[in-house]
Structure formats: C-alpha cells, structure tokens
Amino acid sequence: MIRIPSFHVVGDSHTEVFNNCDLFQVHHIGPATAFNLNKPNNTTRSFEKLFSIVNNLRKGDIVILVFGEIDCRIHIYYQYKKNNEEISLPDLIDATIDHYFDVIQKLQKGGLFICVYGIPPVGTQENMYHYPYYASRNERSLIYSEFNQKMKNRCIILGLPYIDIHSATSDSNGFILPIYTADEVHLNKNVLPIVEKELIKEYGLAVRLRLCINKISRSQLMSSGTPETSFESDYFPINEPKNPEMLKNEIVMGDSDQGALGNGWYVLEDLPPKIRWTKKTASAFLKVNNGLKLCIKLITFCEAISVTIYANEHKIEHIITPSEWNTLEIPLNGADIRPILKVVIDVAHTWVPDEILKNGDKRQLGVAVEKIWLE
C-alpha cells in the first residue's frame, strides 16, 4: 500500500479558514509572529507549540506554515517607529524573514515537507490594540507586498513551495477583495479552491488521494455502529432475477440500486456523490434494451488497479487510474445478449482503509461505483 501524506496547516489565526475542510488537519497555535517563532520561551510559546506538533507528525507529511501577517500588520512598522526610523522597513522585513526561515530549515531536517503560505492582502482593521505607532492601510499594503515578495524569493532559493494568495485575493491597492473577506483581517473560504489548486500543482496525486481518503474517513464517522459492523448491508442481494421488467437499464447508487444488486456491495456512502464500495467481487443486473455499450462510473484511491468486467460471459480488463473518476465504456458486441445482463466487477486486489488512516475501518475495499448503465 502506498504512503499517502497528510496535510497539516500550522500557524496563527489565518489557519482557521482551513477548519472543516476534508484535505487539512489544522493546528492553530495562537497569535504567533514569524519574528519570534525561532525563539524558545517567547511570550506566546510559539516555538514550543510548533515543535510539539511537528514532532508527532509522520515523516513525509506536508506542513503548510501560516505566519507573518501579524508582523506585517503591527510589529514591523511599530519597530520602525520605535527605533526612530533608524532601521529601515526593508531591513526589518528581512530580519523577520531570516528568523522565520531559520525555523523552516530546522523543520526540514525532521523529514517533513514544508510549504509556505503567503500572507493575505491588507484588511480594514484599525489600531484596535492601541499601539503607539500603527501604519496606514497604504503603508501596510507596501509592507505586506514586500514581505510576500521576499518570502517567495527565499522559497525559490531553497526550493520550497510557496502559495501566493495575495495576488489572487487583492485589489489594485493591495487590499482584500470583498468576495474573499471574512472580517477585518481574515480571508473566507472562497480562498480554499485557490489553495487547493496551488497544492495540486505542487503535490499532484497526493492532494487528490488525501482529499478522497479523508472523505471516506468522514463518511465512516457519520455512520452508526462499530467499524466492523456499520458497513455490512443495507440492501437485499439478488441472485438470478427472472423477470427483466423488474429491472432498469441503469443503476444509480442511492436512487435505483435496490433490487438490482447482487452480492459484494457495502452500504451506501455519500462522498459526494453517492457511491457503494465493492468487495473483491460484486455483481449487478440490468434490463437489456437497445443499448450496445455497458458503462460504469467508478473510482479508486490508493493505487492503479486492474479491474475485470464480466457482461454475462463477455470479459474485458481495465486498469483504473487512482483518484480520478473513470467511466468505463464496454462494447457489448460479442457478448451473450439476453433480456437480463449480469455485470460482475472483479478487482485484482483490495485495500484496507485502516492500514492508511488507522481508523478501525478494516473493510476490504475494491472500487467505488456511482453508476452502471446501458447506452
């Protein structure tokens, strides 16, 4: 079984937009700054909190770091004024990034894959914490833009993935576009498709696999009973139907599957869409009309798998690509066409969710099927 990495989002309050998203595990460690992140015993204990989290992750997991917006909104300008402008804003930005990437390079040595999440555009929050020095929105916009650009350049030098959300969510002034605004500071969930797209460009298959496998886990948690019993059966399997009028020329899981499925199916689940997992072998029955092509829409998640489809005695083999919906189209010329078509799906091998997720789901899964039909 291949190893599917988990995606962990670790950082300040800008991590909260990732809550309740199937792809991510979120770790909000409080109002941590990028500048102090490399300092043990700092006021927010961010150094200890960060390493407490990452030290319990598995090698090969992906950690998306979310830090720096607090620095840009408050502390960089404050230090600039506090020091009578003797230390320039660019130098203060450089120092902040140096501290941040000192921690990042330490994390890399632990066998984790690090991804840096850029800071969002400037929001509307004014000086609510009553700092003696607080930059205007336009001044903050310049700080945010320079910080993001320098952080991106540092990632390029170190060969680290960088997620640029600023460009996609800001107006011409560097302010958050209303469609992405959650409050005076934070982005809303409209940013998630942008992040997912960037992650797919960088990590490809791993994103799709983790997204799909987490949906399976969520579906299990919503089911009642123990993992060993809650998936047993919610339909009555049929053996050899005699009357084709009792069947249809399509089976849609959760809609027209009752009375059309043979042995080998688990209970209905909603990923979405609604699907049923097969065991190693599963059968179904269709009423034959004028259709000369059998179609099956299915998916698997862990690795490419060989699937053999039997249409009565007609046999065809396919290799199923993981994490993408596959629609098999099987010409029936040469098949033994009768009023009732028996469809058998047989996978070369099964996989067990518990071996990946450690979630107690010990089912032997084949492929997930959404629909079977004739056309």
C-alpha positions in Angstrom: 0.0 0.0 0.0 1.4 3.4 -0.9 2.0 6.0 1.7 -0.4 9.0 1.5 0.9 12.1 3.2 -1.3 14.2 5.4 -1.6 17.9 5.0 -1.1 19.9 8.2 -1.8 23.6 8.4 0.1 25.2 11.4 0.1 28.8 12.4 -1.7 31.9 13.6 -5.4 32.7 13.3 -5.2 32.6 9.4 -5.2 28.8 9.8 -8.9 28.9 10.8 -10.2 29.2 7.3 -9.0 25.6 6.7 -11.2 24.2 9.5 -13.8 21.6 8.4 -12.1 21.1 5.1 -11.6 17.5 4.1 -8.0 18.0 2.9 -6.4 19.6 6.0 -5.6 19.0 9.7 -5.5 22.4 11.3 -3.2 23.4 14.2 -3.8 27.0 15.4 -1.1 27.9 17.9 -2.2 31.4 18.8 -1.0 34.9 17.9 2.4 33.8 16.9 4.8 36.1 15.0 7.3 35.0 12.3 10.0 37.1 14.0 9.7 35.3 17.4 9.0 31.8 16.0 12.6 30.7 16.4 12.9 31.9 20.0 12.3 29.4 22.7 10.3 30.7 25.7 8.8 33.7 23.8 5.7 35.2 25.1 3.3 33.1 23.1 5.3 29.9 23.5 5.0 29.5 19.7 8.4 27.8 19.3 7.4 25.0 21.8 3.9 24.7 20.4 5.2 24.4 16.8 7.7 21.7 17.6 5.3 19.8 19.9 3.0 19.5 16.9 5.6 18.6 14.2 7.5 16.1 16.4 4.3 14.0 16.4 3.8 14.0 12.6 5.0 11.2 10.3 7.9 11.6 8.0 6.7 12.5 4.6 3.8 14.6 5.8 3.3 18.0 4.4 3.3 21.1 6.7 1.8 24.3 5.5 3.2 27.2 7.6 1.0 30.2 8.2 2.9 33.0 9.8 3.8 36.6 9.2 0.6 38.6 8.9 0.7 39.8 12.5 4.3 41.0 11.9 3.3 43.0 8.8 0.1 44.5 10.3 1.6 45.5 13.6 5.2 44.8 14.6 7.4 45.8 11.6 6.0 49.3 11.5 6.0 49.6 15.3 9.7 48.7 15.4 10.5 51.1 12.6 9.0 54.0 14.5 10.1 52.8 17.9 13.7 52.9 16.7 13.3 56.4 15.3 13.3 55.1 11.7 17.0 54.2 12.0 16.3 50.6 10.9 14.6 50.7 7.6 11.3 48.9 6.8 13.1 46.6 4.2 15.7 45.7 6.8 13.1 44.9 9.4 11.2 42.7 6.8 14.5 40.9 6.0 15.2 40.3 9.7 11.7 38.8 10.2 12.1 36.5 7.2 15.5 35.4 8.4 14.0 34.4 11.7 11.1 32.6 10.0 13.3 30.6 7.7 15.7 29.7 10.4 12.8 27.7 11.9 11.7 26.4 8.5 15.2 24.9 7.8 15.1 23.2 11.2 11.8 21.7 10.4 13.1 20.3 7.1 15.7 18.3 8.9 12.9 16.3 10.5 11.9 14.7 7.3 8.8 16.8 6.7 7.8 18.6 3.5 7.4 22.3 4.2 5.1 24.6 2.2 5.0 28.3 2.9 1.6 30.1 2.8 1.9 33.7 1.9 0.1 36.4 3.9 -3.2 37.8 2.7 -3.8 41.3 1.5 -4.5 44.2 3.9 -7.8 44.2 5.7 -9.7 47.1 7.2 -8.7 46.6 10.9 -7.5 49.8 12.6 -5.4 50.1 15.7 -7.6 48.1 17.9 -4.7 47.1 20.2 -3.8 50.8 20.7 -0.1 50.6 19.7 1.6 53.9 19.8 2.6 53.5 16.2 0.3 52.0 13.6 0.7 52.2 9.8 -2.0 53.5 7.5 -3.6 51.0 5.1 -1.5 52.2 2.2 1.7 51.8 4.3 0.6 48.4 5.4 0.0 47.4 1.8 3.6 48.2 0.9 4.8 46.2 3.8 2.6 43.2 3.0 3.6 43.2 -0.7 7.3 43.4 0.1 7.1 40.8 2.7 5.3 38.4 0.4 7.8 39.0 -2.5 10.8 38.5 -0.3 9.3 35.4 1.2 8.5 34.0 -2.2 12.1 34.7 -3.4 13.5 32.9 -0.3 11.3 29.9 -1.1 12.6 29.8 -4.7 16.2 29.9 -3.4 15.5 27.0 -1.0 13.4 25.0 -3.4 10.3 25.3 -1.2 6.7 25.5 -2.4 5.1 28.9 -1.9 1.3 29.6 -2.0 0.7 33.1 -3.3 -2.8 34.0 -2.1 -2.1 37.8 -2.1 -2.1 38.2 -5.9 -5.4 36.2 -6.2 -7.3 37.9 -3.5 -6.2 41.6 -3.6 -7.4 44.6 -5.5 -5.1 47.1 -7.2 -4.3 48.8 -3.9 -3.3 45.5 -2.2 -6.5 45.3 -0.1 -8.6 42.2 0.3 -11.3 42.0 -2.3 -14.8 41.9 -0.8 -15.6 38.4 -2.2 -12.7 37.0 -0.1 -13.4 39.0 3.1 -14.3 37.1 6.3 -13.8 40.0 8.7 -11.4 43.0 9.1 -8.3 40.8 8.8 -9.0 37.3 7.6 -9.9 35.6 4.3 -13.1 33.5 4.0 -13.5 30.0 2.5 -13.6 31.3 -1.1 -9.8 31.1 -0.9 -9.8 27.4 -0.5 -10.1 26.5 -4.2 -7.1 28.7 -4.9 -5.1 27.0 -2.3 -6.1 23.5 -3.4 -5.3 24.4 -7.0 -1.8 25.5 -5.9 -1.2 22.4 -3.9 -2.3 20.1 -6.8 0.2 21.9 -9.0 2.9 21.1 -6.4 1.9 17.8 -5.0 -0.4 16.4 -7.7 -1.8 13.0 -6.9 -1.1 13.2 -3.1 -3.7 16.0 -2.8 -6.4 14.1 -4.6 -5.6 10.9 -2.7 -5.7 12.6 0.7 -8.8 14.6 -0.1 -10.7 11.4 -1.2 -9.4 9.2 1.6 -10.4 11.8 4.2 -13.9 11.9 2.8 -14.0 8.1 3.3 -13.0 8.6 6.9 -15.6 11.3 7.4 -18.3 9.1 5.9 -17.4 6.4 8.3 -17.5 8.7 11.3 -21.1 9.7 10.3 -22.2 6.1 10.2 -23.6 4.3 13.3 -22.1 1.3 14.9 -18.6 -0.1 15.1 -16.3 -0.1 12.0 -16.6 -3.8 11.8 -20.4 -3.9 11.7 -21.7 -0.5 10.5 -20.9 -1.2 6.8 -22.3 -4.6 6.5 -25.5 -4.3 4.5 -28.4 -2.0 3.7 -29.9 -3.9 0.7 -31.1 -7.4 -0.1 -28.8 -9.0 -2.7 -30.5 -10.9 -5.5 -29.1 -13.9 -7.2 -30.6 -14.5 -10.6 -33.6 -12.3 -11.4 -36.1 -14.0 -13.7 -38.3 -11.0 -14.8 -36.5 -8.3 -16.7 -39.4 -5.9 -16.2 -38.4 -5.7 -12.5 -35.1 -4.1 -13.6 -34.0 -0.9 -15.3 -31.3 -0.2 -17.9 -29.3 1.9 -15.3 -28.3 1.6 -11.7 -27.7 4.9 -9.8 -26.4 4.2 -6.3 -28.8 5.6 -3.7 -31.6 6.0 -6.4 -32.2 2.9 -8.4 -29.9 0.3 -6.8 -32.4 -1.6 -4.6 -33.5 -4.8 -6.3 -30.7 -4.6 -8.9 -27.6 -5.5 -6.9 -26.2 -9.0 -6.3 -23.6 -9.9 -3.7 -20.4 -8.0 -2.9 -21.5 -4.4 -2.1 -21.1 -2.3 1.0 -23.6 0.2 2.4 -24.4 3.4 0.6 -22.0 6.3 1.3 -22.1 10.0 0.3 -18.6 11.2 -0.7 -20.4 13.1 -2.5 -21.6 11.7 -4.9 -23.4 8.7 -3.5 -21.4 5.5 -4.1 -21.1 1.9 -3.0 -17.8 0.2 -2.5 -17.4 -3.2 -3.9 -15.7 -6.1 -2.2 -13.2 -8.0 -4.3 -16.1 -9.2 -6.5 -19.6 -7.6 -6.9 -22.5 -8.2 -9.2 -25.4 -6.2 -10.5 -28.2 -6.8 -13.0 -29.6 -4.6 -15.9 -32.5 -4.8 -18.2 -31.2 -5.0 -21.8 -32.8 -2.5 -24.2 -31.3 -1.5 -27.5 -28.0 -0.4 -25.9 -24.9 -2.0 -27.2 -22.5 -0.4 -24.7 -22.1 -1.0 -21.0 -20.9 2.0 -19.0 -19.6 2.0 -15.4 -18.5 5.2 -13.5 -16.1 4.3 -10.7 -13.1 5.4 -8.7 -10.3 4.0 -6.6 -8.0 6.0 -4.3 -4.8 4.3 -3.4 -3.1 3.0 -6.5 -3.8 1.9 -10.0 -5.8 -1.3 -10.0 -6.7 -3.9 -12.6 -10.5 -4.5 -12.9 -12.1 -7.2 -14.8 -15.7 -6.6 -16.0 -17.9 -9.5 -17.0 -21.0 -8.8 -19.0 -22.7 -12.2 -19.0 -19.8 -14.3 -20.3 -18.1 -11.4 -22.1 -14.9 -10.4 -20.3 -12.9 -7.2 -20.5 -10.0 -6.0 -18.4 -9.2 -2.3 -17.5 -6.5 -0.5 -15.5 -8.2 2.1 -13.2 -6.4 5.3 -12.6 -6.4 6.3 -8.9 -8.1 9.4 -7.5 -10.0 10.3 -10.7 -13.4 9.3 -11.8 -13.2 6.6 -14.5 -16.0 5.9 -16.9 -15.5 2.5 -18.5 -17.3 2.1 -21.8 -17.5 -1.6 -22.8 -18.9 -2.5 -26.2 -21.2 -5.5 -26.0 -20.7 -6.8 -29.5 -19.6 -10.4 -28.9 -21.4 -10.6 -25.6 -24.1 -13.1 -25.0 -27.1 -10.7 -25.1 -30.1 -11.8 -23.1 -33.1 -9.9 -21.7 -31.1 -9.6 -18.4 -27.4 -8.5 -18.4 -25.4 -9.7 -15.4 -22.5 -7.4 -14.7 -19.6 -8.6 -12.5 -16.9 -6.3 -11.3 -13.8 -8.2 -10.1 -10.7 -6.3 -8.8 -7.2 -7.8 -8.8 -6.7 -6.9 -5.1 -8.4 -4.9 -2.4 -7.2 -2.3 0.1 -8.0 -1.6 3.7 -8.6 2.0 5.0 -7.3 1.2 8.4 -3.9 0.5 7.0 -3.7 4.1 5.9 -5.9 6.0 8.4 -5.6 3.9 11.5 -9.4 4.5 11.9 -10.6 0.9 12.6 -12.2 0.5 9.2 -10.9 -2.9 8.2 -13.1 -3.4 5.2 -11.6 -5.0 2.1 -12.4 -2.3 -0.5 -12.3 -2.7 -4.2 -13.6 0.2 -6.2 -16.3 2.8 -5.5 -19.2 2.8 -8.1 -21.6 5.7 -8.7 -23.5 4.4 -11.7 -23.9 1.4 -14.1 -25.9 1.8 -17.3 -26.5 0.8 -20.9 -26.5 3.1 -23.8 
